[in-house]
Amino acid sequence: MRKQYRSSLMASVHETAEGLHGAGILDKRTMREFDGLCLTPVRALKPNEIRALRLREGASQAVFARYLNVTTGPVSQWERGEKRPQGASLKLLSLVSKNGLQAVA
C-alpha cells in the first residue's frame, strides 16, 4: 500500500527520517511519533456532508451502514447531527468520500 503524506515536502522529510532510523540515529519511538505527524489528516464531516455523501453513492441508510459495519442508528444520528463519527468510522467515511463506496466494499 502506498503511503500518502500531507505534502511532497513531508514525503521527502519522512524518507530522510526513515534513512536515519535505518542507520540507528533515530530510535523507534521517535520514528513512530514522526510517522504520526506525517499522516494525512482526516477532517470531520458535517451532518449534511454525510447525508450528501450517502445520497451521492445512491445508498439507503441501512445499506450505507452495512458498508461501514455499523448499525443504521449511528448513520441516522450522524445525519441529524446528534452524534459525530469518530475513529474508524470517520476514516471509512473519508475513504468513501475520496474513492466511493466500493473502496470499503
N, C-alpha and C positions, 0 to 999 in steps of 0.2 A: 504494500500500500504506500502510495506517495505521500510524503509529509507536506502539509500546507502551512505556510508561515504568514505572519501579518504583512510582510513586505519582502522584496528581494534582498534588501539590506539585512533583515533579520535572518534570512536563509543563509547569507554569507557569514554572518557572525556566528550562527549556530554551527555551521560547518567547521569554522575555526575552533570553536569550543569543543566539538567532538574530537578534533585532532589533538587538542590539549589534554582531553580526558584520556584518549588512547595512549598518549605519551606519559601519562601518570602525573601531569601537572595539576589537573582539576580532579578533585575527588568525586566519588559517586553522588554524594548528597548535593554538592554544588551543581553538578550536571543535571540532576533531577529538578532542582529549583529553576535552573536555566531553561530546561525543556518546558516547564510550565509557563514561563514568561513568553516563550516564542509561539505558543499555540494560538491559532486563530480564535478570537473571542466569539462567544455565542451571545447574540443580542436578544434581550427579552422581547416577546411578541405581545402586541396589544390584542384585546379580545376580538376586535373587528378584523385584525390581520389573520388571526387563527381561523375565523369563520370564512374569510375570503379565500384562504389557502385551501380549506376543505372543499369549498364550492368550486374553486378552480380545478381541483382534482376530480370533481364530479362524484364525491362520496357522501353518503349519509353519515350522521354522527356515529352510528353503530359500526359501519364499515371502516370509517376513519379510525375509530377506537381500536378495532381489531388489528389494523396495520401497526398502530403504536403500542400494542399489547397492554392496553388499559381498558377499563370498562367505559360504558357510554357516559356515566356520571361525570368524570373529570373533563371530558371534551365539552359537555354542556356547560359545566361550571367555568371553564376557560373562556368559552364564547360569551358568557354573560358577565364575565369579569369578577366572579365570586372568588375564584382562585387563579393563581398563575402557574403555568407549567415550570417545573424546575428539574435540574439534574438530567437524567437520561431522556425524559420526555421532551425537555426543551431542546436537547441535542438532536433528537429524532425529528422534531418539528423543523429545526433548522435545515436538516438534510432534505426533508420533503420540500421545503421552500426553495432550495437551490436546485435539486435534482429530480423532483417529482415523487409521487407516491411509490413508484416502482423501486426507488432507491432503498426502501425499507421493507420491501416485499420478501 
